[in-house]
Amino acid sequence: MADATQSPAPKGATGVLVLADGTVIWGKGFGAEGDAVGEVCFNTAMTGYQEVMTDPSYARQIIAFTFPHIGNVGANYEDLEADNPWALGCVVRQDVTAPSNFRAVQGFDAWMKSNGRIGLSGVDTRALTRRIREGGAPNGVIAHRADGVFDLEALLAQAREWPGLEGMDLAKEVSCLQMYRWEGGLWRLGRGYGEGVSTSPRFSTSPRFSTSLEMSGEGGVSTSLDTSGVGLGTSGEGGISTSLDTSGGREAEQTPFVSSEVEKPGTAARPHVVAIDYGSKRNIFRNLADAGARVTVLPATATFDEVMAHKPDGIFLSNGPGDPAATGEYAVPVIRQLLETNKPLFGICLGHQLLGLAVGAKTVKMHQGHRGANHPVKRLADGRVEITSMNHGFAVEAETLPANAKATHISLFDGSLAGLELTDRPAFSVQYHPEASPGPQDSVYLFGKFVGTLS
């Protein structure tokens, strides 16, 4: 780690991470060439890097993986939490090797490149993690050029000018654009994903925000690679597409979500969950379906009337990226109206934070956040400890909970609030991810708890 103004590239360096405080971290670039600016965070999971990279909650973030061997099992069509990666890039310790796994259909390097995402290997990720733990999650720029030539001053200026995640509403950018009915159950080895509860096909594209990776063309001309339309999911559960879309991201023509009006025999008797998508992971819906629900998904901006028009038995508030206070500007009034219906409500991650805001609690930006698959959480009702997956940089302040909301879970890492429940409404939420993906399944029972309350 060196200062940006006095840091010549070491021999063989083709990638760099420049932090807003001037720190320069050199390495070997892989994946797409270009640069991207965002918040630098770390994830402690030992498995599931493809699920992590495609989690919409990582929008506008650069992930430093603490586990040294990332990419060694390659990439496949099934371990996807969205149609394309939402994380801007990743930083890893060891060079990415050829895949060694029977499920791999592509190397991780090639997968990153085909999806317009930048990687940086050969980094002392333990030192970087320690820096984040001590100084907080910084803004930074990750860059990759095969010729190893970088304008460090320009990259530093870019990192310093980026406003950061506070005050940023990203749910609208990662949410679906239209209503659709979820299809697909849990994955089983040798069988793939189980059958869902409706006949509607999966949508063929997902909403994407534009991440312009600036690349220097011939003659010094700067060209922009728009990754907004590059990715997975163009066929079924995710065929890999290597075409580059320069049509402008969300403004480009989208294939609409298709929803069948004909339900399979017996599915109409299942309780109906209407899920508001603030940046949801696929495995959340799979677990709701596995617990016995049929699921209809609506965009983050869905109104109270739009939700109720689907005659839900219960409401689900999904995970997602960005500042909950910013998303809450339009989400909280809707959630307050939904609470007045007395219909059961369940929130995860951002959904948990929005429920907290809806009942009058406050949220706060965390120093480093919680991201990994080994986070211990204590269930206050009986003292049971659950090992959970987490991915959040904001939290509900427990001391601001109103009288009609009680804490149900706390993090054993720092004591922060990890779950709440209302005493006068059938509503509860958790800060962590009971669906895991990746991670342990100690908390999967929460899906059964929620669906079991539906009439």
WOCOR-V762605 format. One record per pair of residues at least 6 apart in sequence whose C-alpha atoms are under 6 Angstrom apart, sorted by the first residue. I is the first residue (numbers start at 0). GAP is how many residues later the second one is. Records with the same first field share a line. If there is no record, write none. Layout:
I: GAP, GAP
This chain:
0: 23, 24
1: 21, 22
2: 19, 20, 21
3: 18, 19, 20
12: 14, 15, 135
13: 14, 15, 130, 131, 132, 134
14: 12, 13, 14, 105, 128, 129
15: 9, 10, 11, 126, 127
16: 7, 8, 124, 125
17: 6, 122, 123
18: 120, 121
19: 119, 120, 139, 140
26: 93, 94, 95, 96
27: 92, 93
28: 90, 91, 115
29: 79, 89
30: 78, 81, 82, 87, 88
31: 81, 84, 85, 86
32: 111, 112
33: 109, 110, 179, 180, 181
34: 107, 108, 178, 179
35: 105, 106, 177
36: 103, 104
37: 22, 23, 101, 102
38: 22, 23, 99, 100
39: 21, 22, 97, 98, 99
40: 22, 96
41: 21, 22, 23
42: 22, 328, 329
43: 22, 328
44: 327, 328
45: 21
47: 390
50: 28, 29, 30
52: 32, 34
53: 26, 27, 28, 30, 31, 32
54: 26
55: 30, 223
56: 263, 264
57: 28, 29
58: 27, 28
60: 26, 27
61: 26, 27, 28
62: 27
63: 26, 27
64: 27
65: 59
67: 25, 26
68: 25
70: 25, 37
71: 25, 27
72: 26, 27, 28
73: 25, 30, 32, 33, 34
74: 29, 31, 32, 33
75: 28, 29
76: 161
80: 200, 201
82: 123, 149, 150
83: 147, 148
87: 29
88: 28, 29, 30
89: 29
90: 28, 29, 30
91: 29
92: 28, 29, 30, 31, 32
93: 27, 28
94: 26
98: 8
113: 128
114: 115, 116
115: 111
132: 235
135: 231, 232
136: 231
138: 20
139: 19
140: 18
164: 157
165: 157
166: 156, 159
167: 154, 155, 158
168: 153, 154, 157, 158
169: 151, 152
170: 107, 108
172: 36
173: 33, 34, 105
174: 102, 103, 104, 124, 125
175: 31, 123
176: 122
178: 118, 119
179: 77, 79, 116, 117
180: 78, 114, 115, 116
181: 113, 114
182: 13, 15
183: 10, 11, 12, 102
184: 8, 9, 10, 11, 101, 105
185: 7, 8, 100
186: 6
196: 70, 97
197: 65, 66
199: 59, 60
202: 54
203: 29, 30
204: 29
207: 20, 41, 42
208: 19, 40
209: 16, 18, 39
210: 15, 16
211: 12, 13, 14
212: 11, 12
213: 10
214: 7, 8
215: 6
225: 20
227: 21
228: 16
229: 14
230: 10
231: 6, 7, 8, 9
232: 6
269: 23
270: 22, 42
271: 21, 22, 40, 41
272: 22, 39, 40, 41, 42
273: 21, 22, 23, 38, 41
274: 22, 40, 41, 42
275: 21, 22, 23, 24, 41
276: 21, 22, 23, 41
277: 22, 40, 42
278: 40, 41
279: 38, 39
283: 151
287: 159
290: 157
303: 30
312: 141
313: 29, 30, 31
314: 30
315: 29, 30, 31
316: 30, 34
317: 30, 33
318: 29, 30, 31, 32
319: 30
331: 26
335: 22
341: 83
343: 82, 83
344: 82
345: 81, 82, 83
346: 82
347: 81, 82, 83
348: 82, 83
351: 77, 78, 79
352: 43
360: 39, 40
361: 34, 35
362: 32, 33, 34
363: 30, 31
364: 29
365: 27, 28
368: 23, 24
369: 20, 21, 22
370: 19, 20
371: 17, 18
372: 15, 16, 66
373: 13, 14
374: 12, 13
375: 10, 11, 36
376: 8, 9, 33, 34, 35
377: 6, 7, 31, 32
378: 30
379: 28, 29
385: 56
388: 43, 44, 47, 50
389: 42, 43
397: 19
403: 18, 19
404: 16, 17, 18
405: 14, 15
406: 12, 13
407: 11, 12
408: 9, 10
409: 6, 7, 8
410: 7
417: 12, 13
418: 10, 11, 12
419: 8, 9
420: 6, 7
433: 9, 10
434: 9
